[in-house]
Amino acid sequence: MVHINNRFLDLPGSYLFSEVARRVSHYVSQHEGERVIRLGIGDVTQPLTPAVIEALHKAVDEMGCADTFRGYGPEQGYEFLREAIVENDYRRRGIEIAPDEVFVSDGAKSDTGNIGDILGLDNRVAVTDPVYPVYVDSNVMAGRAGTYLGDGRWSNIIYLPCTAENDFVPALPAERPDVIYLCYPNNPTGTVLTREQLKMWVDYALCNDTLILFDSAYEAFIRQDDIPHSIYEIEGARQVAIEFRSFSKTAGFTGLRCGYTVVPHEVCARDEKGAKVPLGSLWNRRQCTKFNGAPYIVQRAAQAVFSEQGAKETRSLTDYYMRNAALIRTKLQTAGLQVYGGENAPYIWVKAPGEISSWCFFDRLLSECNIVGTPGSGFGAAGEGYLRLTAFGSYEDTLEAVERIENWKL
């Protein structure tokens, strides 16, 4: 009989967002007619912008003509999109990235989960706590996490607590990891790192021969001038960092699926003989074997995000969501709740009232206000006692939700 990968059985319970969906579905089935407002899972609600729709229509028409039809595309992404990414996301910020260092994919979630394919199982991984679950779960599946200790922790993972006491800025690890996952602006806390704070991590990686996996999927929501949008704004980062980005939240591509990963030529790891191997070549080999490239029509749509009109529309879209974030942050503070984030990110991290647990807070908010959040404990032990709200709802729903909370007897 065929055998399974037993590491999947090691994963505790269901995926966080699946459990949230299950509980909400059960609640809705028992309360027909009640309007539930969903501020939990970070899916967007606003339609694709006109420039993107126009590009999609044009690309679809091309696919219907023999002269312009496209079949299999390059696994690394079409040159037109890679050039647009380099010019608009990097060169305009004074960062030199080459097009062949950019790998277009179907999203940052896929890439952050798949990047472990090119890394040895004996690497020690460090993650912030709380953390986006994919970073941990993908390492569990690969066999890099060790044994489950309970309370969301694994024996071979180094946890870097992010709490109100340290302003959600993790301290450098006491023991050296081989790989560090960083996500800023942060999911789930909505907080950011200053240039000086990010430099501290790059300097640590340079001194300790450590690889940083930097998820900057939410950089388009940064509004303060002194917050870096890319880790490559920091000197030396090209030697030690891989960066992941996504069009999902920036341009509303959650239904189209498109993102990209940057692997500078200088980033290397060692083989079993101690020789340095460029990670870009390994990632290219992985993608060519396991991935057939993002669809042509989606890549044309992504290219339109960088057009003059597309850039204006995209900024308007992120402004819309950040308006929601400011509304949630302000109204919840007025209601007497402790809140974090929401200033440079579309996430608001809310302290549960009265020292109740995250899931208790979730259940009360759902049953008493008909509002869906995401329990902080699902992001790690340090997330216990918090709830994540997102700014991706419509403005009207967001306004109604915060009014319900303002009238809620905590």
C-alpha positions as CSV (number, residue, x, y, z in Angstrom):
1,M,0.0,0.0,0.0
2,V,1.1,3.6,-0.7
3,H,2.4,5.6,2.2
4,I,1.5,9.2,3.0
5,N,3.8,12.1,4.0
6,N,3.2,11.7,7.8
7,R,4.2,15.3,8.4
8,F,0.8,16.4,7.2
9,L,-0.7,14.5,10.1
10,D,1.6,16.4,12.4
11,L,-0.2,19.6,11.6
12,P,-2.6,20.5,14.4
13,G,-6.2,20.9,13.4
14,S,-7.3,22.6,10.2
15,Y,-5.8,25.6,8.5
16,L,-6.7,28.8,10.4
17,F,-8.8,30.4,7.7
18,S,-10.6,27.1,7.0
19,E,-11.6,26.9,10.7
20,V,-12.8,30.5,10.6
21,A,-14.9,29.7,7.5
22,R,-16.4,26.6,9.2
23,R,-17.5,28.5,12.3
24,V,-19.0,31.3,10.3
25,S,-20.8,28.9,8.0
26,H,-22.3,27.1,11.0
27,Y,-23.3,30.4,12.6
28,V,-25.0,31.7,9.5
29,S,-26.9,28.4,9.0
30,Q,-28.3,28.9,12.5
31,H,-29.2,32.6,12.1
32,E,-30.8,33.0,8.7
33,G,-31.7,36.5,7.8
34,E,-29.0,38.1,10.1
35,R,-26.4,40.2,8.1
36,V,-22.9,39.1,8.9
37,I,-20.1,41.5,8.0
38,R,-16.8,39.8,7.2
39,L,-13.6,41.6,8.3
40,G,-11.7,38.4,8.8
41,I,-10.0,36.7,5.9
42,G,-8.1,39.3,3.8
43,D,-9.9,39.0,0.5
44,V,-10.6,42.2,-1.4
45,T,-14.0,43.5,-2.3
46,Q,-13.5,46.3,-4.8
47,P,-13.6,45.4,-8.5
48,L,-10.5,45.5,-10.8
49,T,-9.7,48.9,-12.1
50,P,-10.6,50.1,-15.6
51,A,-7.0,49.9,-16.8
52,V,-6.7,46.3,-15.7
53,I,-10.0,45.4,-17.3
54,E,-9.0,47.0,-20.5
55,A,-5.8,45.1,-20.6
56,L,-7.6,41.8,-19.8
57,H,-10.1,42.4,-22.7
58,K,-7.3,43.2,-25.1
59,A,-5.3,40.1,-24.1
60,V,-8.4,37.8,-24.4
61,D,-8.9,39.1,-27.9
62,E,-5.3,38.3,-28.7
63,M,-5.9,34.8,-27.5
64,G,-8.7,34.5,-30.1
65,C,-6.5,35.2,-33.1
66,A,-3.9,32.9,-34.5
67,D,-1.4,35.6,-35.1
68,T,-1.4,36.8,-31.5
69,F,-2.3,33.6,-29.7
70,R,0.0,32.6,-26.8
71,G,0.6,29.1,-25.5
72,Y,3.1,28.1,-22.9
73,G,4.9,31.2,-21.7
74,P,8.3,31.5,-20.0
75,E,8.2,30.0,-16.5
76,Q,10.0,33.0,-15.2
77,G,7.4,35.4,-16.6
78,Y,7.1,37.4,-19.8
79,E,9.8,40.0,-20.3
80,F,7.3,42.8,-20.7
81,L,6.1,42.3,-17.1
82,R,9.5,41.7,-15.6
83,E,10.8,44.9,-17.2
84,A,7.8,46.8,-15.9
85,I,8.4,45.4,-12.4
86,V,12.1,46.4,-12.4
87,E,11.4,49.9,-13.7
88,N,8.4,50.8,-11.5
89,D,8.8,48.8,-8.3
90,Y,12.6,49.2,-8.0
91,R,14.4,51.5,-10.3
92,R,12.2,54.4,-9.4
93,R,13.2,53.9,-5.8
94,G,16.9,53.9,-6.7
95,I,17.2,50.1,-6.5
96,E,18.9,48.2,-9.2
97,I,17.3,44.9,-9.9
98,A,17.8,43.0,-13.2
99,P,14.9,41.5,-15.0
100,D,16.4,38.0,-14.8
101,E,16.3,38.3,-11.0
102,V,12.5,38.6,-11.1
103,F,10.3,35.4,-11.2
104,V,6.6,36.0,-11.9
105,S,4.2,33.5,-10.3
106,D,0.6,33.0,-9.2
107,G,1.1,34.8,-5.9
108,A,3.3,35.4,-2.9
109,K,1.5,32.7,-0.9
110,S,2.7,30.1,-3.4
111,D,6.2,31.4,-3.5
112,T,6.7,31.7,0.3
113,G,5.3,28.2,0.7
114,N,7.4,26.8,-2.2
115,I,10.8,28.5,-1.5
116,G,11.7,25.8,1.0
117,D,12.0,23.3,-1.9
118,I,15.5,24.7,-2.7
119,L,16.7,24.8,1.0
120,G,18.1,21.9,3.0
121,L,16.0,20.2,5.6
122,D,18.7,20.7,8.2
123,N,18.3,24.5,8.1
124,R,17.1,26.1,11.3
125,V,14.2,28.5,10.7
126,A,13.2,31.6,12.7
127,V,9.8,33.3,12.4
128,T,8.1,36.2,14.1
129,D,5.3,35.4,16.6
130,P,2.5,36.0,15.6
131,V,3.2,35.0,12.0
132,Y,1.4,34.2,8.8
133,P,0.7,30.5,9.1
134,V,2.0,29.5,5.7
135,Y,5.6,30.1,6.8
136,V,5.4,27.6,9.6
137,D,3.0,25.0,8.0
138,S,5.1,24.7,4.8
139,N,8.2,24.0,6.9
140,V,6.2,21.4,8.9
141,M,5.2,19.7,5.7
142,A,8.8,19.7,4.5
143,G,10.1,18.2,7.7
144,R,12.1,21.2,8.9
145,A,10.0,22.1,12.0
146,G,10.8,19.2,14.4
147,T,8.2,17.9,16.8
148,Y,5.0,19.7,17.8
149,L,5.3,21.1,21.3
150,G,1.7,22.3,21.6
151,D,0.4,25.9,21.7
152,G,1.3,26.4,18.1
153,R,5.1,25.8,18.6
154,W,7.6,23.4,17.1
155,S,10.9,22.2,18.5
156,N,13.1,23.2,15.6
157,I,11.7,26.6,14.9
158,I,13.0,29.8,16.6
159,Y,10.2,32.1,17.7
160,L,10.7,35.9,17.8
161,P,7.9,37.4,20.0
162,C,6.2,40.5,18.7
163,T,4.2,42.0,21.5
164,A,2.9,45.3,22.8
165,E,5.8,45.4,25.2
166,N,8.4,45.6,22.3
167,D,6.1,47.6,20.0
168,F,5.8,44.5,17.8
169,V,9.4,44.8,16.7
170,P,11.2,41.5,17.2
171,A,14.5,41.3,19.0
172,L,17.4,39.7,17.2
173,P,17.5,35.9,17.9
174,A,19.5,34.7,20.8
175,E,20.5,31.6,18.9
176,R,21.5,31.8,15.2
177,P,19.0,30.7,12.6
178,D,19.9,29.8,9.0
179,V,16.7,31.3,7.6
180,I,14.6,34.2,8.9
181,Y,11.1,35.0,7.7
182,L,10.1,38.7,7.9
183,C,6.9,40.2,6.7
184,Y,6.6,44.0,6.7
185,P,4.2,45.8,6.7
186,N,3.2,42.9,8.9
187,N,0.5,40.4,8.6
188,P,-1.2,40.0,11.1
189,T,-0.3,42.9,13.4
190,G,-0.3,45.7,10.7
191,T,2.9,47.2,12.1
192,V,6.1,48.2,10.2
193,L,9.8,48.4,10.6
194,T,11.7,51.7,10.2
195,R,14.7,51.8,7.9
196,E,17.0,51.6,11.0
197,Q,15.2,48.6,12.3
198,L,15.3,46.8,9.0
199,K,19.0,47.6,8.6
200,M,19.6,45.8,12.0
201,W,18.2,42.6,10.4
202,V,20.2,42.9,7.2
203,D,23.4,43.6,9.2
204,Y,22.7,40.5,11.4
205,A,22.2,38.3,8.3
206,L,25.4,39.6,6.8
207,C,27.4,38.9,10.0
208,N,25.8,35.4,10.6
209,D,25.5,34.0,7.1
210,T,21.8,33.9,7.4
211,L,19.1,34.1,4.6
212,I,16.2,36.5,5.0
213,L,12.9,35.7,3.3
214,F,11.2,39.1,3.1
215,D,7.5,39.2,2.4
216,S,6.6,42.7,1.3
217,A,3.2,41.9,-0.1
218,Y,1.7,45.0,1.6
219,E,4.3,47.6,0.7
220,A,1.8,49.6,-1.5
221,F,-0.2,50.5,1.7
222,I,2.8,52.3,3.3
223,R,1.9,56.0,3.8
224,Q,4.9,57.2,5.9
225,D,8.0,58.4,4.0
226,D,10.5,56.9,6.3
227,I,9.3,53.3,6.1
228,P,11.1,51.2,3.5
229,H,9.1,49.5,0.7
230,S,11.7,47.0,-0.1
231,I,14.5,45.3,1.8
232,Y,16.8,46.2,-1.1
233,E,16.7,49.8,0.1
234,I,19.1,48.6,2.8
235,E,22.8,48.3,1.9
236,G,23.9,44.7,1.7
237,A,20.5,43.2,1.4
238,R,21.2,41.8,-2.1
239,Q,23.7,39.4,-0.5
240,V,21.3,38.0,2.0
241,A,17.6,38.5,1.1
242,I,14.9,37.1,-1.2
243,E,11.9,39.4,-1.6
244,F,8.3,38.3,-2.3
245,R,5.6,40.6,-3.7
246,S,2.0,40.3,-4.8
247,F,-0.6,42.0,-6.9
248,S,-3.4,40.5,-4.9
249,K,-4.0,43.3,-2.3
250,T,-2.1,46.0,-4.2
251,A,-4.3,45.8,-7.3
252,G,-7.2,43.5,-6.2
253,F,-5.8,40.4,-8.0
254,T,-7.0,37.8,-5.4
255,G,-9.2,36.3,-8.2
256,L,-6.6,36.6,-10.9
257,R,-3.5,35.4,-9.0
258,C,-0.2,37.0,-9.8
259,G,2.9,37.9,-7.8
260,Y,6.6,37.7,-8.1
261,T,9.8,36.8,-6.2
262,V,13.1,38.6,-6.5
263,V,16.3,36.5,-6.1
264,P,19.4,38.7,-6.6
265,H,22.4,37.0,-8.3
266,E,24.5,37.5,-5.1
267,V,22.2,35.5,-2.8
268,C,23.9,32.1,-2.2
269,A,23.7,29.1,0.1
270,R,26.2,26.2,0.6
271,D,26.1,22.7,-0.8
272,E,27.1,19.7,1.3
273,K,30.8,20.3,0.4
274,G,30.6,23.9,1.5
275,A,30.7,25.5,-1.9
276,K,28.5,28.5,-2.6
277,V,25.5,28.0,-4.9
278,P,23.4,30.9,-6.3
279,L,19.9,30.5,-5.1
280,G,18.5,32.2,-8.2
281,S,19.6,29.3,-10.4
282,L,18.0,26.8,-8.0
283,W,14.7,28.7,-7.9
284,N,14.8,28.9,-11.7
285,R,15.2,25.1,-11.9
286,R,12.4,24.6,-9.4
287,Q,10.0,26.8,-11.3
288,C,10.9,25.3,-14.6
289,T,10.1,21.8,-13.2
290,K,7.0,22.5,-11.1
291,F,5.4,25.6,-12.5
292,N,4.3,26.5,-16.0
293,G,4.1,30.2,-15.6
294,A,1.3,32.6,-14.8
295,P,-1.3,33.0,-17.6
296,Y,-0.6,35.5,-20.4
297,I,-3.8,37.5,-19.9
298,V,-3.1,37.8,-16.2
299,Q,0.4,39.1,-16.8
300,R,-0.9,41.7,-19.3
301,A,-3.3,42.8,-16.6
302,A,-0.4,43.1,-14.1
303,Q,1.6,45.1,-16.6
304,A,-1.4,47.6,-16.8
305,V,-1.0,48.2,-13.1
306,F,2.2,50.1,-13.9
307,S,0.8,52.3,-16.7
308,E,0.3,55.9,-15.9
309,Q,-3.5,55.4,-15.6
310,G,-3.1,52.1,-13.9
311,A,-0.8,53.5,-11.2
312,K,-3.4,56.3,-10.4
313,E,-6.2,53.8,-10.2
314,T,-4.2,51.4,-8.0
315,R,-3.2,54.2,-5.7
316,S,-6.9,55.1,-5.4
317,L,-7.7,51.5,-4.6
318,T,-5.2,51.3,-1.8
319,D,-6.4,54.7,-0.5
320,Y,-9.9,53.3,-0.4
321,Y,-8.8,50.4,1.9
322,M,-6.6,52.6,4.0
323,R,-9.6,54.9,4.6
324,N,-11.3,51.8,6.0
325,A,-8.3,51.0,8.1
326,A,-8.2,54.5,9.6
327,L,-12.0,54.3,10.3
328,I,-11.6,51.0,12.1
329,R,-8.6,52.2,14.1
330,T,-10.2,55.4,15.2
331,K,-13.6,54.0,16.1
332,L,-12.3,51.1,18.0
333,Q,-10.0,53.3,20.0
334,T,-13.1,55.5,20.8
335,A,-14.9,52.4,21.9
336,G,-12.1,51.8,24.4
337,L,-10.3,49.0,22.7
338,Q,-6.5,48.8,22.3
339,V,-5.6,48.7,18.6
340,Y,-2.4,48.6,16.6
341,G,-1.6,48.8,12.9
342,G,-3.9,50.3,10.3
343,E,-1.6,53.2,9.6
344,N,0.7,51.7,7.0
345,A,-1.0,48.4,6.5
346,P,-4.6,47.1,5.8
347,Y,-4.6,45.1,9.1
348,I,-5.7,46.2,12.5
349,W,-4.6,44.2,15.5
350,V,-7.1,44.4,18.4
351,K,-6.5,43.5,22.0
352,A,-9.3,41.4,23.4
353,P,-11.3,43.1,26.2
354,G,-11.2,41.8,29.7
355,E,-8.4,39.3,29.1
356,I,-10.6,36.9,27.2
357,S,-9.1,34.5,24.7
358,S,-8.8,35.1,21.0
359,W,-11.4,32.5,20.1
360,C,-13.7,33.8,22.8
361,F,-13.4,37.3,21.4
362,F,-14.0,35.9,17.9
363,D,-17.2,34.1,19.1
364,R,-18.5,37.1,21.0
365,L,-17.9,39.5,18.1
366,L,-19.7,37.1,15.7
367,S,-22.7,36.2,18.0
368,E,-23.2,39.7,19.5
369,C,-22.2,42.0,16.6
370,N,-22.5,39.7,13.6
371,I,-18.9,40.6,12.6
372,V,-16.2,38.2,11.5
373,G,-12.6,38.7,12.6
374,T,-9.6,36.3,12.7
375,P,-8.4,35.0,16.1
376,G,-4.9,36.1,16.9
377,S,-3.9,32.8,18.5
378,G,-4.2,31.3,15.0
379,F,-1.1,33.2,14.1
380,G,1.0,31.9,17.0
381,A,1.2,31.8,20.8
382,A,2.1,35.5,21.1
383,G,-1.2,36.3,19.2
384,E,-3.3,34.9,22.0
385,G,-5.6,37.6,23.4
386,Y,-5.8,39.5,20.1
387,L,-8.0,39.6,17.0
388,R,-7.1,40.7,13.5
389,L,-9.5,42.8,11.5
390,T,-8.9,43.7,7.8
391,A,-9.7,46.9,5.9
392,F,-10.7,45.0,2.7
393,G,-14.5,45.3,3.1
394,S,-16.6,47.9,1.4
395,Y,-16.6,51.3,3.1
396,E,-20.3,51.0,3.8
397,D,-19.8,47.6,5.5
398,T,-16.8,48.9,7.4
399,L,-18.8,51.9,8.7
400,E,-21.7,49.7,9.8
401,A,-19.3,47.3,11.5
402,V,-17.6,49.9,13.6
403,E,-20.9,51.4,14.5
404,R,-22.0,48.0,15.8
405,I,-18.8,47.8,17.9
406,E,-19.3,51.3,19.2
407,N,-22.7,50.3,20.5
408,W,-21.5,47.0,21.8
409,K,-21.4,46.4,25.5
410,L,-17.9,45.1,26.0
